[in-house]
Amino acid sequence: MALHFFYGLRHQRNLRFFLLLIVCTWWSVCLPAYAEEITVSGESLWSVQDGQNLTVASLLKTLGQADIVLLGEIHDNPHHHVLRGQLLSDATMAKRSLIAEQMNAGQKASDNPDLLGSLEQAGFDADGWQWPLHERVFSTAREAGLDVYGGNITTPQTREIFKSKGNQLPEGLGALLQKAALGEDALKQLRYEIDEGHCGAMPASMFDGMLAVQRARDASMAAELLKHLPSVLIAGNGHVWKHLGVPQIIRANRPELHTVSVLFLEHAVFADDAERIEWLESFRGIADFVWVTPAQQRPDPCLSLRKK
C-alpha cells in the first residue's frame, strides 16, 4: 500500500502524511467510501506551459503523441478517478498498457470476470484503497481492452528498503536510480517536501529511509512503464512530478522517449486571472497539464500529529 496517500493536500504538491500512515498502521490507508455514481462539475483543464484553458479533445491529442502518459490523483478525490476514466476510454489510449501504483510490480490483472478479484490477485489491497474508490478507472480500462500491470514495490520490499536506507533494492531498480541520481538541490527539495508532507513531525532519523522508499517506488513504476510501452501510469500526484518523480527517472534512462505528465488537483474558483496565472506558474517544470476540481471536504490530517 502506498505511503503517500495525501500527495497534493498541502499546496497540492507536498508528500502529505507519509509519517501519519505509518503511525496509524504500517501500510493501510483510511479512505472514505463514495457512491458509485459521481457527477463531476466545476473542473477546469490547464496547460502549465502557456496557461491556456484546454478542451479534453486537445489534451487527448497531445497524450496520443506521447510514449508514456502519467496521470496523477489525490487518492481520496473520486472526481479524479472519474476524469481519468474518461481519458482511458478514448481511442487514443486503446493500444497502451496501464501501469497501476495500486498493484505490485510484475503482476498482471487477469481476465477473471470478477474485476476486484482479478486486481486482488495482482496485489491490490481492497481495504487499504477503499474499494470501490478506484473502480471507475479499472472498469474503464477493462472495457477499453487495456492490459493492466502492477507498478509498485511490495510491502516486504518497502520495509527492507526503508530499513537499509536504499542499500537493498529489488533487482534492476538500482541501475535505474544510479543513472537518475538527484543533484544536491533536488535532494534538498525532496527532503523539504517530505518534511512538509509530514507536518514537520517526522524524526530526522527517518528521512533517509523515507527518501529511499519514495525513489524506489518511482523507479519501480518507471521500470514497468518502460517494459510495457506505450504505457500509461495511474498514481498519486507526487509520483508523476516531472522534476522529482517517475518522469525524471525515465528521462535520465531513456531520454528519447516523450512523456506527458498530468496532475489532478484541487482548488477553489480562482479570484481572477492573476491568481490563476501565479498558481499555474508554480507548477512549471513539475507538470505539463493540471486538471483542477473543487476541493474535497476533509479534516486536517495534521491535527492528530500536532496533538502528540
C-alpha positions as CSV (number, residue, x, y, z in Angstrom):
1,M,0.0,0.0,0.0
2,A,1.2,3.4,-0.8
3,L,2.7,5.6,1.9
4,H,2.0,8.8,0.1
5,F,-1.8,8.8,0.0
6,F,-2.1,12.5,0.8
7,Y,0.0,13.9,-2.1
8,G,-1.5,17.1,-3.1
9,L,-3.4,18.0,0.0
10,R,-1.0,20.8,1.1
11,H,-0.5,23.2,-1.8
12,Q,-1.2,20.2,-4.0
13,R,2.4,19.1,-4.2
14,N,3.6,18.1,-0.8
15,L,4.2,14.5,0.3
16,R,1.4,14.7,2.7
17,F,1.4,12.4,5.7
18,F,3.9,9.7,4.9
19,L,4.5,9.5,8.6
20,L,0.9,9.6,9.6
21,L,0.2,6.5,7.6
22,I,3.0,4.7,9.4
23,V,1.8,5.9,12.8
24,C,-1.8,4.7,12.1
25,T,-0.9,1.3,10.6
26,W,2.1,0.0,8.7
27,W,0.7,0.1,5.3
28,S,-3.1,0.7,5.5
29,V,-4.8,3.9,4.2
30,C,-8.1,5.2,5.6
31,L,-10.0,6.5,2.7
32,P,-13.7,7.5,2.7
33,A,-16.1,5.4,0.7
34,Y,-18.2,7.0,-2.1
35,A,-21.3,6.3,-4.0
36,E,-20.8,4.6,-7.3
37,E,-22.4,7.3,-9.4
38,I,-20.4,10.5,-9.3
39,T,-21.0,13.7,-11.2
40,V,-18.0,16.0,-11.9
41,S,-18.7,19.7,-12.1
42,G,-16.7,22.8,-11.7
43,E,-13.5,21.3,-13.1
44,S,-11.0,23.0,-15.5
45,L,-8.1,21.8,-17.5
46,W,-5.0,23.9,-18.0
47,S,-1.7,23.9,-19.8
48,V,1.2,24.7,-17.5
49,Q,3.4,25.9,-20.3
50,D,1.2,28.7,-21.6
51,G,-1.6,28.9,-19.0
52,Q,-4.3,28.2,-21.6
53,N,-7.6,26.6,-20.8
54,L,-7.9,23.3,-22.7
55,T,-10.6,21.1,-24.0
56,V,-10.4,17.3,-23.3
57,A,-10.1,16.7,-27.0
58,S,-6.9,18.9,-27.2
59,L,-5.4,17.1,-24.2
60,L,-6.1,13.7,-25.7
61,K,-4.5,14.7,-29.0
62,T,-1.3,15.6,-27.0
63,L,-1.5,12.4,-25.0
64,G,-1.8,10.4,-28.1
65,Q,1.6,11.6,-29.3
66,A,3.4,10.5,-26.1
67,D,5.3,7.3,-25.5
68,I,4.3,7.4,-21.8
69,V,1.4,9.2,-20.2
70,L,1.4,9.8,-16.4
71,L,-2.0,10.6,-14.7
72,G,-1.8,11.7,-11.1
73,E,-4.5,11.8,-8.5
74,I,-5.4,12.9,-5.0
75,H,-6.3,9.4,-3.8
76,D,-9.5,10.3,-1.9
77,N,-11.0,12.5,-4.6
78,P,-13.5,10.4,-6.6
79,H,-13.7,13.1,-9.3
80,H,-10.1,12.5,-10.3
81,H,-10.9,8.8,-10.9
82,V,-13.9,9.7,-13.0
83,L,-11.9,12.1,-15.1
84,R,-9.1,9.7,-15.6
85,G,-11.6,7.0,-16.6
86,Q,-12.9,9.3,-19.3
87,L,-9.3,9.7,-20.7
88,L,-8.7,5.9,-20.6
89,S,-11.9,5.2,-22.5
90,D,-10.7,7.3,-25.5
91,A,-9.4,5.6,-28.6
92,T,-6.1,7.3,-28.3
93,M,-5.4,5.1,-25.2
94,A,-6.5,1.9,-26.9
95,K,-3.1,0.4,-27.5
96,R,-1.5,1.3,-24.2
97,S,-0.7,-0.8,-21.2
98,L,-1.9,0.5,-17.9
99,I,0.5,0.5,-15.0
100,A,-1.1,0.9,-11.6
101,E,0.6,2.2,-8.4
102,Q,-2.1,0.2,-6.5
103,M,-0.7,-3.2,-7.6
104,N,2.6,-5.0,-7.3
105,A,5.2,-4.8,-10.0
106,G,5.5,-8.0,-12.0
107,Q,1.8,-8.8,-11.6
108,K,-1.0,-8.5,-14.2
109,A,-4.7,-8.3,-13.7
110,S,-6.3,-11.5,-15.0
111,D,-9.4,-11.9,-17.2
112,N,-11.3,-13.1,-14.2
113,P,-14.9,-11.8,-14.7
114,D,-14.8,-10.6,-11.1
115,L,-12.9,-7.3,-11.6
116,L,-12.0,-6.9,-7.9
117,G,-10.8,-10.5,-7.7
118,S,-8.5,-10.0,-10.7
119,L,-7.0,-7.0,-9.1
120,E,-6.5,-8.6,-5.7
121,Q,-4.7,-11.5,-7.4
122,A,-2.2,-8.9,-8.6
123,G,-1.7,-7.4,-5.2
124,F,-4.5,-4.8,-5.0
125,D,-5.4,-4.1,-1.4
126,A,-9.2,-3.6,-1.5
127,D,-9.5,-2.5,2.1
128,G,-6.4,-0.2,2.0
129,W,-7.6,1.5,-1.2
130,Q,-11.2,1.6,0.0
131,W,-12.7,-0.2,-3.0
132,P,-14.8,0.9,-5.0
133,L,-13.0,4.3,-5.0
134,H,-10.8,3.3,-7.9
135,E,-13.4,1.1,-9.6
136,R,-14.2,3.6,-12.3
137,V,-10.6,3.6,-13.5
138,F,-10.1,-0.1,-13.6
139,S,-13.5,-0.9,-15.0
140,T,-12.9,1.6,-17.8
141,A,-9.5,0.1,-18.5
142,R,-11.1,-3.4,-18.8
143,E,-13.9,-2.2,-21.1
144,A,-11.2,-0.5,-23.3
145,G,-9.3,-3.7,-23.5
146,L,-6.1,-2.4,-21.8
147,D,-3.7,-4.8,-20.2
148,V,-3.3,-3.8,-16.5
149,Y,0.0,-4.3,-14.7
150,G,1.2,-3.5,-11.3
151,G,3.9,-0.9,-10.8
152,N,4.7,-0.7,-7.1
153,I,7.2,-2.4,-4.8
154,T,5.7,-4.9,-2.3
155,T,5.2,-4.3,1.4
156,P,8.2,-6.6,2.4
157,Q,10.4,-4.7,-0.2
158,T,9.2,-1.4,1.2
159,R,10.2,-2.4,4.7
160,E,13.6,-3.6,3.6
161,I,14.3,-0.5,1.6
162,F,13.4,1.7,4.5
163,K,15.4,-0.3,6.9
164,S,18.5,-0.4,4.7
165,K,18.0,3.3,3.6
166,G,18.1,2.2,0.0
167,N,21.1,-0.1,0.1
168,Q,18.9,-3.2,-0.5
169,L,16.8,-2.7,-3.7
170,P,14.9,-5.0,-5.9
171,E,16.7,-6.2,-9.0
172,G,17.1,-3.6,-11.7
173,L,16.0,-0.6,-9.7
174,G,19.5,0.3,-8.5
175,A,20.7,0.7,-12.1
176,L,17.8,3.0,-13.0
177,L,18.3,5.1,-9.9
178,Q,22.1,5.3,-10.5
179,K,21.5,6.9,-13.9
180,A,18.8,9.2,-12.4
181,A,20.7,10.3,-9.3
182,L,19.3,13.6,-8.0
183,G,21.6,16.5,-7.6
184,E,22.1,18.3,-4.3
185,D,19.4,20.9,-4.9
186,A,16.8,18.3,-6.0
187,L,17.6,16.1,-2.9
188,K,17.2,19.2,-0.7
189,Q,13.8,19.9,-2.3
190,L,12.6,16.4,-1.9
191,R,13.6,16.3,1.7
192,Y,11.8,19.6,2.2
193,E,8.7,18.1,0.6
194,I,8.9,15.1,2.8
195,D,9.2,17.3,5.9
196,E,6.3,19.4,4.9
197,G,4.3,16.4,4.0
198,H,4.8,15.0,7.5
199,C,3.6,18.2,9.1
200,G,7.2,18.9,10.3
201,A,6.8,16.0,12.8
202,M,9.0,13.3,11.3
203,P,12.2,12.5,13.2
204,A,15.3,13.3,11.2
205,S,16.5,9.7,11.6
206,M,13.7,8.6,9.3
207,F,14.4,10.9,6.4
208,D,16.9,8.7,4.5
209,G,14.7,5.7,4.7
210,M,11.6,7.7,3.6
211,L,13.5,9.2,0.7
212,A,14.9,5.8,-0.4
213,V,11.4,4.3,-0.4
214,Q,10.0,7.1,-2.4
215,R,12.7,6.8,-5.0
216,A,12.3,3.0,-5.2
217,R,8.6,3.3,-5.8
218,D,9.2,5.8,-8.6
219,A,11.9,3.5,-10.1
220,S,9.6,0.5,-9.9
221,M,6.9,2.3,-11.8
222,A,9.3,3.7,-14.3
223,A,10.6,0.2,-15.0
224,E,7.2,-1.2,-15.6
225,L,6.2,1.7,-17.9
226,L,9.4,1.1,-19.9
227,K,8.7,-2.6,-20.1
228,H,5.2,-2.2,-21.5
229,L,5.5,0.6,-24.0
230,P,3.4,2.5,-25.0
231,S,2.0,2.9,-21.5
232,V,0.1,5.0,-19.1
233,L,0.5,5.3,-15.3
234,I,-2.1,5.9,-12.7
235,A,-0.5,7.1,-9.4
236,G,-0.5,9.8,-6.8
237,N,0.5,13.2,-8.0
238,G,3.9,13.1,-6.3
239,H,4.9,10.2,-8.5
240,V,4.1,12.0,-11.7
241,W,6.1,15.1,-10.9
242,K,8.5,15.8,-13.8
243,H,11.3,17.0,-11.6
244,L,11.4,14.5,-8.8
245,G,9.2,11.6,-9.8
246,V,8.8,8.8,-12.3
247,P,9.3,11.1,-15.4
248,Q,12.7,12.2,-14.1
249,I,13.9,8.6,-13.9
250,I,12.6,7.8,-17.4
251,R,14.2,10.9,-18.8
252,A,17.5,10.0,-17.3
253,N,17.4,6.5,-18.6
254,R,15.5,6.8,-21.9
255,P,15.8,10.5,-23.0
256,E,14.5,9.7,-26.5
257,L,11.0,8.9,-25.1
258,H,8.3,11.5,-24.9
259,T,6.4,11.7,-21.6
260,V,3.4,13.8,-20.7
261,S,2.5,14.4,-17.0
262,V,-1.0,15.4,-15.9
263,L,-1.7,16.4,-12.3
264,F,-5.2,16.1,-10.9
265,L,-5.5,18.8,-8.3
266,E,-8.0,20.7,-6.1
267,H,-8.5,24.5,-6.0
268,A,-11.3,26.8,-5.2
269,V,-12.6,29.1,-8.0
270,F,-9.8,31.5,-8.9
271,A,-10.5,35.1,-7.8
272,D,-9.0,36.4,-11.1
273,D,-6.6,35.7,-13.9
274,A,-3.7,36.9,-11.9
275,E,-4.3,34.4,-9.2
276,R,-4.7,31.6,-11.7
277,I,-1.6,32.5,-13.6
278,E,0.5,32.7,-10.5
279,W,-0.8,29.3,-9.3
280,L,-0.1,27.6,-12.6
281,E,3.3,29.1,-12.8
282,S,4.2,27.3,-9.6
283,F,3.9,24.0,-11.5
284,R,6.3,24.9,-14.3
285,G,8.8,22.1,-14.6
286,I,6.6,19.9,-12.4
287,A,3.8,19.0,-14.8
288,D,2.7,19.6,-18.4
289,F,-1.0,19.9,-17.6
290,V,-3.2,20.3,-14.5
291,W,-6.8,19.3,-14.2
292,V,-8.5,21.1,-11.4
293,T,-11.6,20.1,-9.4
294,P,-13.3,21.6,-6.4
295,A,-11.7,20.6,-3.1
296,Q,-13.0,17.7,-1.1
297,Q,-14.2,18.4,2.5
298,R,-11.8,16.5,4.8
299,P,-10.5,17.0,8.3
300,D,-7.0,18.4,8.8
301,P,-4.8,15.3,8.7
302,C,-2.0,17.1,10.6
303,L,-4.3,17.6,13.6
304,S,-3.5,14.2,15.3
305,L,0.2,14.7,14.9
306,R,0.1,18.2,16.4
307,K,-1.6,16.8,19.5
308,K,1.2,14.3,20.1
